[in-house]
Amino acid sequence: MALKTKEQYQESIRNRKPMDVWFLGEKVDDVTTFPPLAASFAAISKVYELTGDPGWKDMLTTTSHLTGETVSIYNAPLQSAEQANNKTRAARALAEVIGCCTHRCTGSEGFAGLGPCTYDMDHDLGTNYFERFTKFMEYVQSNDYSCTVTVTDVKGLRTLPPNKQPDRDMYVHIDEYRKDGIVISGYKANQTGILFAHEVIIVPTTAMKPEDKDFAVACAIPADAPGITYVLGRTPQDKRFFEVNEDIEGIDLGKMYADHQALAYFDHVFVPNERVFLCGETEYVGRLLNYFTAVHRLTAGGCKAGGCSALAGATSLISDMIGVNKAGHIKEKLSEMAMTAETCYGLSLAAGTEGFKHPSGFWIPNPLLAHTTKFTCTSAPFNAVRTAREIIAGTGETACSELDMRNPTIGKMVQKAFNPGNPAYDAFDRLRATRFVEHMVRGSNWTAMALHGGGNSEAARMMAGRFTDWKHLQDMVKVATGIEKDPIFCKDVLDSIGRRAGRIDTTLDLPTMSDVPVESKKVVFEKRELVGSGKK
């Protein structure tokens, strides 16, 4: 099947089976017509629309290595540094258009983690996970489906591992092993765009030990599968959506695009074997997450760069409107906002360029640079947010509404007060730009996603520290200061300097199957035979 048009995508979402979705204590009958989800539906629809635009084709599509057909970049694995950098460019470009999550990136990053990890398991264990995964990816490509990956378990008491939680639902887990598949239950939180996905890909949230085997599960489930309940999360603007009607433009929404987050509960959901990609192999969970986060956190750089660019543009526009654009301190602040965008963008490009090719054919971005990208994205955008709020002043928080400006009794009075004094713009123009900034800095999930999306600052810091070769750094100093006297060792160190990019092993500190006792291997294979998920 060809790429879906915007209209075909929307129709495919409308044609899904009834879903159990809730918001503010009431059931949502139709997510495609529910006002608080309108901007989110518009955002992913815009991504589908641009994918079919000839001017965007080179950026948003690629050739499938499975079928030779043209497919969305979000349904195909990265296979080169060029493709990794194109993903960064696409993330930035789309963020500049819609100013929010594309809803499709996490699915592609789920592929990026599952591909090489299932390949490794097949190589080490004799399973057929990679074959299953490849068939699923071809299925998604042929239908141009939108996929989302669910990573974040609610975790319960953080001091306890999954198997010690009083309530097992705190982590998604396997309830039942069957010959034809598995049955799973548990919560996943903060799932961006999940209500407009065709497929939900589940991966674990943290590395696990052998006793956590029931929680070591990766699989794919249709978003409308029986047994899933969704609860839509709140935003500061959710009540504003109900104000929009044919008499107003909807200026107070800030912009026409947004995203959503939802809590998902899986209540004894059946998953057939062909959709199971990891089933109890705890020793591979950390590796899966390493592969996944290398791409996921690379994407964050492009995404947040685009958001920062849009925010800088709105702030610059307002400074022109109110006549402060030539002030020296305003110019400096705007320049810093622009440089913030380029810093995030440059780090993301570097992570893609300095990566390496996995034996599966998947391209893995440089993990250290990818996590450094994400760490930067947890702080730098907030400096841009502070600057934007400074320049637009208090009106960014307290401006009168569009309803007030259009009111027949007080409208003219309010417009007069909010008129920027610049003949090129009126009060409504100023309100439009002001609400755009408000939407970016506090009205939407953009700042929360900058901080937590793809992992918070501590997660990025921890992973960056893990992938830093501290011994090599110490050896460089030993050679430079004369502490190390062995000339052969010194030459080896000198020869390695500047030639290490892209060679970081994503399985660092993770046990391989050769490290597992023979008895453990036998248990793993006996379990596979029970659920029909592998070969002897």
DRENDO-355212 format. One line per field, with one value per residue (C-alpha): residue in three letters; residue number from 1; z, x, y. Coordinates in nm, 3 decimals, padded with zeros to 5 digits, always signed. Layout:
BEGIN
type: (ALA	...)
seq: (NUM	...)
pz: (Z	...)
px: (X	...)
py: (Y	...)
***
This chain:
BEGIN
type: (MET	ALA	LEU	LYS	THR	LYS	GLU	GLN	TYR	GLN	GLU	SER	ILE	ARG	ASN	ARG	LYS	PRO	MET	ASP	VAL	TRP	PHE	LEU	GLY	GLU	LYS	VAL	ASP	ASP	VAL	THR	THR	PHE	PRO	PRO	LEU	ALA	ALA	SER	PHE	ALA	ALA	ILE	SER	LYS	VAL	TYR	GLU	LEU	THR	GLY	ASP	PRO	GLY	TRP	LYS	ASP	MET	LEU	THR	THR	THR	SER	HIS	LEU	THR	GLY	GLU	THR	VAL	SER	ILE	TYR	ASN	ALA	PRO	LEU	GLN	SER	ALA	GLU	GLN	ALA	ASN	ASN	LYS	THR	ARG	ALA	ALA	ARG	ALA	LEU	ALA	GLU	VAL	ILE	GLY	CYS	CYS	THR	HIS	ARG	CYS	THR	GLY	SER	GLU	GLY	PHE	ALA	GLY	LEU	GLY	PRO	CYS	THR	TYR	ASP	MET	ASP	HIS	ASP	LEU	GLY	THR	ASN	TYR	PHE	GLU	ARG	PHE	THR	LYS	PHE	MET	GLU	TYR	VAL	GLN	SER	ASN	ASP	TYR	SER	CYS	THR	VAL	THR	VAL	THR	ASP	VAL	LYS	GLY	LEU	ARG	THR	LEU	PRO	PRO	ASN	LYS	GLN	PRO	ASP	ARG	ASP	MET	TYR	VAL	HIS	ILE	ASP	GLU	TYR	ARG	LYS	ASP	GLY	ILE	VAL	ILE	SER	GLY	TYR	LYS	ALA	ASN	GLN	THR	GLY	ILE	LEU	PHE	ALA	HIS	GLU	VAL	ILE	ILE	VAL	PRO	THR	THR	ALA	MET	LYS	PRO	GLU	ASP	LYS	ASP	PHE	ALA	VAL	ALA	CYS	ALA	ILE	PRO	ALA	ASP	ALA	PRO	GLY	ILE	THR	TYR	VAL	LEU	GLY	ARG	THR	PRO	GLN	ASP	LYS	ARG	PHE	PHE	GLU	VAL	ASN	GLU	ASP	ILE	GLU	GLY	ILE	ASP	LEU	GLY	LYS	MET	TYR	ALA	ASP	HIS	GLN	ALA	LEU	ALA	TYR	PHE	ASP	HIS	VAL	PHE	VAL	PRO	ASN	GLU	ARG	VAL	PHE	LEU	CYS	GLY	GLU	THR	GLU	TYR	VAL	GLY	ARG	LEU	LEU	ASN	TYR	PHE	THR	ALA	VAL	HIS	ARG	LEU	THR	ALA	GLY	GLY	CYS	LYS	ALA	GLY	GLY	CYS	SER	ALA	LEU	ALA	GLY	ALA	THR	SER	LEU	ILE	SER	ASP	MET	ILE	GLY	VAL	ASN	LYS	ALA	GLY	HIS	ILE	LYS	GLU	LYS	LEU	SER	GLU	MET	ALA	MET	THR	ALA	GLU	THR	CYS	TYR	GLY	LEU	SER	LEU	ALA	ALA	GLY	THR	GLU	GLY	PHE	LYS	HIS	PRO	SER	GLY	PHE	TRP	ILE	PRO	ASN	PRO	LEU	LEU	ALA	HIS	THR	THR	LYS	PHE	THR	CYS	THR	SER	ALA	PRO	PHE	ASN	ALA	VAL	ARG	THR	ALA	ARG	GLU	ILE	ILE	ALA	GLY	THR	GLY	GLU	THR	ALA	CYS	SER	GLU	LEU	ASP	MET	ARG	ASN	PRO	THR	ILE	GLY	LYS	MET	VAL	GLN	LYS	ALA	PHE	ASN	PRO	GLY	ASN	PRO	ALA	TYR	ASP	ALA	PHE	ASP	ARG	LEU	ARG	ALA	THR	ARG	PHE	VAL	GLU	HIS	MET	VAL	ARG	GLY	SER	ASN	TRP	THR	ALA	MET	ALA	LEU	HIS	GLY	GLY	GLY	ASN	SER	GLU	ALA	ALA	ARG	MET	MET	ALA	GLY	ARG	PHE	THR	ASP	TRP	LYS	HIS	LEU	GLN	ASP	MET	VAL	LYS	VAL	ALA	THR	GLY	ILE	GLU	LYS	ASP	PRO	ILE	PHE	CYS	LYS	ASP	VAL	LEU	ASP	SER	ILE	GLY	ARG	ARG	ALA	GLY	ARG	ILE	ASP	THR	THR	LEU	ASP	LEU	PRO	THR	MET	SER	ASP	VAL	PRO	VAL	GLU	SER	LYS	LYS	VAL	VAL	PHE	GLU	LYS	ARG	GLU	LEU	VAL	GLY	SER	GLY	LYS	LYS)
seq: (1	2	3	4	5	6	7	8	9	10	11	12	13	14	15	16	17	18	19	20	21	22	23	24	25	26	27	28	29	30	31	32	33	34	35	36	37	38	39	40	41	42	43	44	45	46	47	48	49	50	51	52	53	54	55	56	57	58	59	60	61	62	63	64	65	66	67	68	69	70	71	72	73	74	75	76	77	78	79	80	81	82	83	84	85	86	87	88	89	90	91	92	93	94	95	96	97	98	99	100	101	102	103	104	105	106	107	108	109	110	111	112	113	114	115	116	117	118	119	120	121	122	123	124	125	126	127	128	129	130	131	132	133	134	135	136	137	138	139	140	141	142	143	144	145	146	147	148	149	150	151	152	153	154	155	156	157	158	159	160	161	162	163	164	165	166	167	168	169	170	171	172	173	174	175	176	177	178	179	180	181	182	183	184	185	186	187	188	189	190	191	192	193	194	195	196	197	198	199	200	201	202	203	204	205	206	207	208	209	210	211	212	213	214	215	216	217	218	219	220	221	222	223	224	225	226	227	228	229	230	231	232	233	234	235	236	237	238	239	240	241	242	243	244	245	246	247	248	249	250	251	252	253	254	255	256	257	258	259	260	261	262	263	264	265	266	267	268	269	270	271	272	273	274	275	276	277	278	279	280	281	282	283	284	285	286	287	288	289	290	291	292	293	294	295	296	297	298	299	300	301	302	303	304	305	306	307	308	309	310	311	312	313	314	315	316	317	318	319	320	321	322	323	324	325	326	327	328	329	330	331	332	333	334	335	336	337	338	339	340	341	342	343	344	345	346	347	348	349	350	351	352	353	354	355	356	357	358	359	360	361	362	363	364	365	366	367	368	369	370	371	372	373	374	375	376	377	378	379	380	381	382	383	384	385	386	387	388	389	390	391	392	393	394	395	396	397	398	399	400	401	402	403	404	405	406	407	408	409	410	411	412	413	414	415	416	417	418	419	420	421	422	423	424	425	426	427	428	429	430	431	432	433	434	435	436	437	438	439	440	441	442	443	444	445	446	447	448	449	450	451	452	453	454	455	456	457	458	459	460	461	462	463	464	465	466	467	468	469	470	471	472	473	474	475	476	477	478	479	480	481	482	483	484	485	486	487	488	489	490	491	492	493	494	495	496	497	498	499	500	501	502	503	504	505	506	507	508	509	510	511	512	513	514	515	516	517	518	519	520	521	522	523	524	525	526	527	528	529	530	531	532	533	534	535	536)
pz: (+00.000	-00.073	+00.191	+00.358	+00.279	+00.565	+00.489	+00.473	+00.804	+00.971	+00.830	+00.954	+01.306	+01.288	+01.177	+01.480	+01.719	+02.016	+02.275	+02.650	+02.690	+02.987	+03.074	+03.376	+03.505	+03.190	+02.902	+02.566	+02.286	+01.989	+02.023	+01.674	+01.766	+02.133	+02.173	+02.407	+02.151	+01.843	+01.831	+01.884	+01.601	+01.384	+01.465	+01.355	+01.060	+00.953	+00.966	+00.732	+00.507	+00.482	+00.418	+00.094	+00.001	-00.279	-00.104	+00.207	+00.044	+00.068	+00.438	+00.553	+00.338	+00.257	+00.063	+00.259	+00.276	+00.305	+00.007	-00.197	-00.160	-00.043	+00.328	+00.610	+00.788	+01.106	+00.990	+00.876	+01.067	+01.044	+00.828	+00.793	+00.943	+00.660	+00.760	+01.127	+01.041	+00.818	+01.117	+01.315	+01.035	+01.006	+01.383	+01.380	+01.070	+01.196	+01.537	+01.364	+01.185	+01.463	+01.774	+01.951	+01.932	+01.592	+01.766	+01.539	+01.651	+01.947	+01.732	+01.502	+01.805	+01.930	+01.599	+01.648	+01.978	+01.893	+01.561	+01.683	+02.016	+01.857	+01.613	+01.907	+02.080	+01.768	+01.727	+02.089	+02.180	+01.859	+01.887	+01.598	+01.742	+01.464	+01.202	+01.394	+01.436	+01.067	+00.962	+01.200	+01.063	+00.706	+00.814	+00.958	+00.646	+00.409	+00.595	+00.677	+01.038	+01.315	+01.607	+01.957	+02.209	+02.576	+02.804	+03.136	+03.395	+03.697	+03.914	+04.251	+04.539	+04.371	+04.629	+04.523	+04.199	+03.980	+04.136	+04.489	+04.424	+04.638	+04.324	+04.014	+03.792	+03.879	+03.592	+03.280	+03.323	+03.188	+03.367	+03.165	+02.926	+02.658	+02.359	+02.124	+02.308	+02.637	+02.852	+02.999	+03.257	+03.408	+03.370	+03.130	+03.196	+03.003	+02.663	+02.407	+02.115	+02.207	+02.135	+01.768	+01.714	+01.525	+01.712	+02.067	+02.117	+02.474	+02.600	+02.959	+03.146	+03.326	+03.330	+03.514	+03.703	+03.643	+03.915	+03.716	+03.413	+03.410	+03.366	+03.081	+02.793	+02.460	+02.223	+01.988	+02.049	+01.836	+02.010	+02.000	+02.145	+02.410	+02.769	+02.739	+02.929	+02.857	+03.081	+02.911	+03.106	+03.182	+03.049	+03.165	+02.846	+02.833	+02.927	+02.659	+02.386	+02.488	+02.429	+02.056	+01.829	+01.494	+01.640	+01.756	+01.603	+01.897	+01.962	+02.331	+02.238	+02.128	+01.809	+01.616	+01.699	+02.027	+02.167	+02.448	+02.713	+02.856	+03.123	+02.979	+03.177	+03.021	+03.188	+03.088	+02.725	+02.498	+02.267	+02.002	+01.962	+01.634	+01.817	+02.107	+02.070	+02.418	+02.673	+02.996	+02.862	+03.141	+03.037	+02.714	+02.862	+02.930	+02.582	+02.429	+02.622	+02.521	+02.153	+02.194	+02.390	+02.153	+01.880	+02.106	+02.265	+01.932	+01.814	+02.119	+01.990	+01.661	+01.824	+02.092	+01.842	+01.636	+01.940	+02.048	+01.698	+01.699	+02.045	+01.940	+01.633	+01.838	+02.094	+01.821	+01.657	+01.980	+02.036	+01.690	+01.767	+02.086	+01.964	+02.178	+01.898	+01.871	+02.241	+02.300	+02.581	+02.373	+02.078	+02.309	+02.459	+02.122	+01.992	+02.290	+02.216	+01.858	+01.975	+02.212	+01.914	+01.722	+02.021	+02.053	+01.677	+01.643	+01.919	+01.757	+01.420	+01.584	+01.758	+01.425	+01.239	+01.501	+01.525	+01.402	+01.202	+01.398	+01.238	+01.186	+00.945	+01.189	+01.245	+01.614	+01.699	+01.928	+02.272	+02.464	+02.227	+02.219	+02.597	+02.602	+02.354	+02.581	+02.890	+02.711	+02.614	+02.979	+03.063	+02.762	+02.645	+02.989	+02.949	+02.623	+02.803	+03.071	+02.806	+02.617	+02.931	+03.019	+02.680	+02.646	+03.007	+03.229	+02.943	+02.860	+03.176	+03.224	+02.882	+02.840	+02.635	+02.275	+02.409	+02.591	+02.283	+02.072	+02.333	+02.198	+02.526	+02.633	+02.320	+02.180	+02.521	+02.566	+02.213	+02.270	+02.582	+02.410	+02.086	+02.041	+01.902	+01.583	+01.277	+01.115	+01.386	+01.584	+01.925	+01.784	+01.624	+01.954	+02.129	+01.869	+01.919	+02.297	+02.321	+02.104	+02.357	+02.647	+02.482	+02.444	+02.793	+03.014	+02.825	+02.660	+02.739	+02.553	+02.859	+03.039	+02.735	+02.721	+03.078	+03.093	+02.739	+02.652	+03.003	+03.255	+03.325	+03.580	+03.338	+03.066	+03.310	+03.436	+03.086	+02.964	+03.258	+03.179	+02.817	+02.896	+02.873	+03.197	+03.172	+02.834	+02.972	+03.261	+03.026	+02.817	+03.126	+03.233	+02.894	+02.882	+03.229	+03.206	+03.471	+03.217	+03.112	+02.880	+02.525	+02.360	+02.589	+02.529	+02.154	+02.171	+02.369	+02.134	+01.828	+01.969	+02.035	+01.787	+01.636	+01.887	+01.756	+01.703	+01.863	+02.197	+02.268	+02.349	+02.543	+02.789	+03.132	+03.020	+03.054	+02.731	+02.705	+02.747	+03.099	+03.194	+03.347	+03.130	+03.369	+03.315	+02.939	+02.970	+03.173	+02.914	+02.632	+02.829	+02.888	+02.519	+02.424	+02.665	+02.496	+02.145	+02.095	+01.972	+01.845	+02.032)
px: (+00.000	+00.118	+00.181	-00.139	-00.274	-00.388	-00.748	-00.672	-00.490	-00.780	-01.028	-00.816	-00.826	-01.202	-01.243	-01.069	-01.269	-01.426	-01.163	-01.197	-01.081	-01.153	-01.103	-01.217	-01.409	-01.614	-01.580	-01.475	-01.691	-01.479	-01.119	-01.127	-01.401	-01.320	-01.226	-00.923	-00.770	-00.839	-00.495	-00.325	-00.521	-00.433	-00.062	-00.020	-00.251	-00.017	+00.277	+00.093	+00.002	+00.362	+00.487	+00.287	+00.410	+00.674	+00.871	+00.905	+00.946	+01.325	+01.312	+01.015	+01.037	+01.296	+01.323	+01.237	+01.525	+01.258	+01.034	+01.207	+00.895	+00.882	+00.792	+00.781	+01.111	+00.919	+00.858	+01.210	+01.534	+01.834	+02.099	+02.362	+02.490	+02.316	+01.980	+02.043	+02.114	+01.807	+01.600	+01.743	+01.662	+01.309	+01.254	+01.366	+01.170	+00.847	+00.891	+00.922	+00.593	+00.383	+00.579	+00.511	+00.572	+00.517	+00.346	+00.542	+00.905	+00.891	+00.762	+01.061	+01.290	+01.118	+01.219	+01.573	+01.603	+01.420	+01.596	+01.954	+01.847	+01.635	+01.920	+02.158	+01.919	+01.874	+02.251	+02.319	+02.016	+01.882	+01.547	+01.342	+01.267	+01.440	+01.228	+00.912	+01.020	+01.108	+00.766	+00.596	+00.798	+00.705	+00.338	+00.360	+00.534	+00.281	-00.005	+00.180	+00.072	+00.163	+00.334	+00.410	+00.641	+00.544	+00.847	+00.761	+00.614	+00.457	+00.714	+00.536	+00.785	+01.112	+01.328	+01.186	+01.260	+00.970	+00.945	+00.923	+00.642	+00.332	+00.126	+00.275	+00.083	+00.337	+00.538	+00.391	+00.440	+00.346	+00.048	+00.029	+00.254	+00.053	+00.150	+00.006	+00.132	+00.133	-00.113	+00.012	-00.105	+00.024	+00.047	+00.241	+00.244	+00.304	+00.248	+00.265	+00.024	-00.092	-00.461	-00.387	-00.154	-00.242	+00.009	+00.146	+00.495	+00.580	+00.939	+01.071	+01.162	+01.478	+01.747	+01.640	+01.775	+01.683	+01.418	+01.238	+01.186	+00.807	+00.861	+01.112	+00.868	+00.864	+00.571	+00.333	-00.040	-00.305	-00.409	-00.772	-00.706	-00.952	-00.840	-00.668	-00.799	-00.664	-00.693	-00.605	-00.371	-00.446	-00.279	-00.324	-00.522	-00.760	-01.068	-00.990	-01.069	-01.434	-01.448	-01.380	-01.681	-01.768	-01.759	-01.396	-01.064	-00.930	-00.640	-00.626	-00.516	-00.184	-00.156	-00.346	-00.113	-00.039	+00.013	-00.133	-00.020	-00.221	-00.201	-00.256	-00.364	-00.331	-00.572	-00.492	-00.428	-00.346	-00.044	+00.011	+00.360	+00.430	+00.402	+00.632	+00.994	+01.135	+00.992	+01.184	+01.538	+01.634	+01.999	+01.899	+01.674	+01.960	+02.095	+01.753	+01.729	+02.082	+02.000	+01.665	+01.789	+02.079	+01.827	+01.555	+01.787	+01.940	+01.591	+01.544	+01.812	+01.634	+01.293	+01.395	+01.600	+01.286	+01.085	+01.352	+01.361	+00.983	+00.997	+01.277	+01.077	+00.769	+00.974	+01.153	+00.820	+00.681	+00.994	+00.936	+00.570	+00.635	+00.947	+01.223	+01.389	+01.686	+01.773	+02.115	+02.007	+01.711	+01.939	+02.174	+01.894	+01.742	+02.084	+02.127	+01.788	+01.897	+02.224	+02.036	+01.854	+02.178	+02.351	+02.079	+02.074	+02.453	+02.484	+02.215	+02.390	+02.718	+02.561	+02.431	+02.755	+02.977	+02.771	+02.840	+02.679	+02.536	+02.564	+02.185	+02.232	+02.087	+02.281	+02.341	+02.415	+02.709	+02.557	+02.773	+02.687	+02.321	+02.292	+02.485	+02.230	+01.944	+02.115	+02.156	+01.788	+01.685	+01.835	+01.909	+01.546	+01.451	+01.692	+01.512	+01.177	+01.294	+01.412	+01.083	+00.884	+01.107	+01.065	+00.688	+00.653	+00.353	+00.105	+00.231	+00.069	-00.229	-00.344	-00.718	-00.887	-01.000	-01.355	-01.297	-01.147	-01.449	-01.711	-01.954	-01.947	-01.580	-01.403	-01.285	-01.159	-00.955	-00.816	-00.703	-00.512	-00.340	-00.259	+00.120	+00.144	+00.305	+00.086	+00.191	+00.013	-00.310	-00.414	-00.517	-00.175	-00.007	-00.240	-00.170	+00.207	+00.170	-00.048	+00.198	+00.472	+00.240	+00.153	+00.520	+00.633	+00.344	+00.026	+00.138	+00.363	+00.665	+00.868	+00.775	+00.889	+01.213	+01.283	+01.140	+01.067	+01.315	+01.458	+01.528	+01.860	+01.969	+01.905	+02.105	+02.386	+02.404	+02.415	+02.671	+02.893	+02.851	+02.954	+03.252	+03.579	+03.728	+04.033	+04.120	+04.091	+04.321	+04.568	+04.589	+04.692	+04.939	+05.107	+05.094	+05.249	+05.509	+05.345	+05.336	+05.689	+05.619	+05.681	+05.460	+05.169	+05.223	+05.220	+04.898	+04.730	+04.850	+04.743	+04.393	+04.335	+04.093	+04.008	+03.755	+03.438	+03.150	+03.323	+03.149	+03.005	+02.633	+02.653	+02.900	+02.879	+02.598	+02.638	+02.649	+02.505	+02.858	+02.857	+02.541	+02.581	+02.485	+02.204	+02.053	+02.065	+01.866	+01.597	+01.569	+01.518	+01.267	+01.063	+01.072	+00.935	+00.646	+00.537	+00.634	+00.870	+01.188	+01.386	+01.561)
py: (+00.000	+00.354	+00.615	+00.729	+01.073	+01.293	+01.200	+00.827	+00.843	+01.021	+00.772	+00.480	+00.623	+00.674	+00.313	+00.161	-00.050	+00.136	+00.231	+00.277	+00.640	+00.869	+01.237	+01.440	+01.141	+01.089	+00.846	+00.988	+00.853	+00.962	+01.080	+01.232	+01.480	+01.542	+01.912	+01.868	+01.628	+01.841	+02.005	+01.670	+01.507	+01.807	+01.769	+01.407	+01.469	+01.750	+01.509	+01.272	+01.566	+01.687	+01.333	+01.339	+01.687	+01.672	+01.945	+01.730	+01.390	+01.371	+01.450	+01.243	+00.931	+00.669	+00.343	+00.030	-00.217	-00.488	-00.413	-00.144	+00.072	+00.433	+00.443	+00.696	+00.752	+00.672	+00.315	+00.232	+00.171	+00.400	+00.239	+00.512	+00.834	+01.018	+00.871	+00.949	+01.311	+01.325	+01.209	+01.500	+01.745	+01.609	+01.635	+01.997	+02.092	+01.937	+02.098	+02.436	+02.369	+02.218	+02.320	+01.991	+01.617	+01.455	+01.158	+00.920	+00.945	+00.707	+00.423	+00.457	+00.453	+00.139	-00.017	+00.117	-00.067	-00.388	-00.448	-00.489	-00.642	-00.916	-00.979	-01.025	-01.264	-01.475	-01.489	-01.579	-01.788	-01.939	-01.762	-01.624	-01.281	-01.089	-01.267	-01.180	-00.821	-00.787	-00.920	-00.678	-00.386	-00.483	-00.501	-00.150	-00.018	-00.173	-00.003	+00.321	+00.283	+00.521	+00.347	+00.467	+00.305	+00.276	+00.280	+00.442	+00.208	+00.379	+00.193	+00.203	+00.217	+00.311	+00.135	-00.203	-00.393	-00.506	-00.853	-00.710	-00.462	-00.530	-00.468	-00.631	-00.388	-00.117	-00.265	-00.424	-00.795	-01.136	-01.289	-01.606	-01.798	-01.978	-02.188	-01.929	-01.620	-01.434	-01.237	-00.909	-00.656	-00.332	+00.044	+00.266	+00.642	+00.965	+00.810	+01.089	+01.063	+00.714	+00.780	+00.845	+00.549	+00.234	+00.018	+00.033	-00.110	-00.208	-00.220	-00.240	+00.075	-00.037	-00.305	-00.618	-00.916	-01.284	-01.276	-01.004	-01.229	-01.187	-00.812	-00.848	-00.820	-00.639	-00.674	-00.492	-00.448	-00.273	+00.048	-00.064	-00.409	-00.532	-00.482	-00.144	+00.157	+00.506	+00.812	+01.140	+01.368	+01.734	+02.046	+02.408	+02.469	+02.175	+02.380	+02.639	+02.389	+02.395	+02.773	+02.745	+02.794	+02.948	+03.298	+03.301	+03.209	+03.014	+03.252	+03.161	+02.809	+02.955	+02.754	+02.493	+02.202	+02.026	+01.678	+01.475	+01.232	+00.946	+00.680	+00.333	+00.028	-00.317	-00.557	-00.916	-00.830	-01.123	-01.091	-01.362	-01.507	-01.329	-00.996	-01.090	-00.974	-01.033	-01.273	-01.317	-01.261	-01.020	-01.016	-00.835	-00.566	-00.324	-00.377	-00.309	+00.017	+00.118	+00.075	+00.251	+00.551	+00.615	+00.700	+00.840	+01.094	+01.187	+01.281	+01.502	+01.738	+01.800	+01.822	+02.072	+02.272	+02.322	+02.424	+02.670	+02.819	+02.865	+03.020	+03.255	+03.356	+03.443	+03.636	+03.828	+03.910	+04.050	+04.258	+04.410	+04.473	+04.667	+04.848	+04.695	+04.501	+04.740	+04.742	+04.585	+04.350	+04.226	+04.147	+03.957	+03.753	+03.668	+03.563	+03.333	+03.179	+03.114	+02.961	+02.731	+02.586	+02.538	+02.375	+02.109	+02.061	+02.035	+01.777	+01.565	+01.577	+01.483	+01.184	+01.058	+01.118	+00.954	+00.636	+00.286	+00.004	-00.288	-00.637	-00.629	-00.339	-00.085	+00.236	+00.315	+00.680	+00.750	+00.682	+00.929	+01.212	+01.110	+01.124	+01.451	+01.583	+01.486	+01.629	+01.961	+01.952	+01.920	+02.260	+02.482	+02.524	+02.652	+02.943	+03.022	+02.997	+03.242	+03.487	+03.467	+03.534	+03.829	+03.995	+03.955	+04.078	+04.012	+04.006	+03.660	+03.531	+03.763	+03.888	+03.925	+03.657	+03.664	+03.648	+03.977	+04.139	+04.040	+04.128	+04.393	+04.588	+04.589	+04.461	+04.795	+04.903	+04.584	+04.600	+04.957	+04.859	+04.568	+04.753	+04.734	+05.088	+04.958	+05.036	+04.708	+04.508	+04.525	+04.395	+04.058	+04.010	+04.081	+03.838	+03.569	+03.595	+03.624	+03.316	+03.126	+03.197	+03.116	+02.785	+02.693	+02.793	+02.679	+02.601	+02.278	+01.984	+02.124	+02.217	+01.895	+01.699	+01.898	+01.793	+01.440	+01.322	+01.050	+01.054	+01.327	+01.496	+01.237	+00.951	+01.128	+01.210	+00.853	+00.705	+00.959	+00.869	+00.504	+00.545	+00.766	+00.573	+00.697	+00.469	+00.618	+00.970	+00.880	+00.711	+01.027	+01.223	+00.955	+00.981	+01.362	+01.402	+01.126	+00.907	+00.624	+00.518	+00.222	+00.354	+00.091	+00.174	+00.545	+00.496	+00.291	+00.567	+00.840	+00.642	+00.599	+00.971	+01.124	+00.787	+00.657	+00.817	+00.580	+00.284	+00.286	-00.056	-00.027	-00.353	-00.200	-00.366	-00.594	-00.972	-01.169	-01.517	-01.657	-01.508	-01.698	-02.044	-02.340	-02.426	-02.081	-02.127	-02.447	-02.275	-01.999	-02.248	-02.456	-02.143	-02.056	-02.395	-02.336	-02.014	-02.125	-01.834	-01.995	-02.289	-02.566)
***
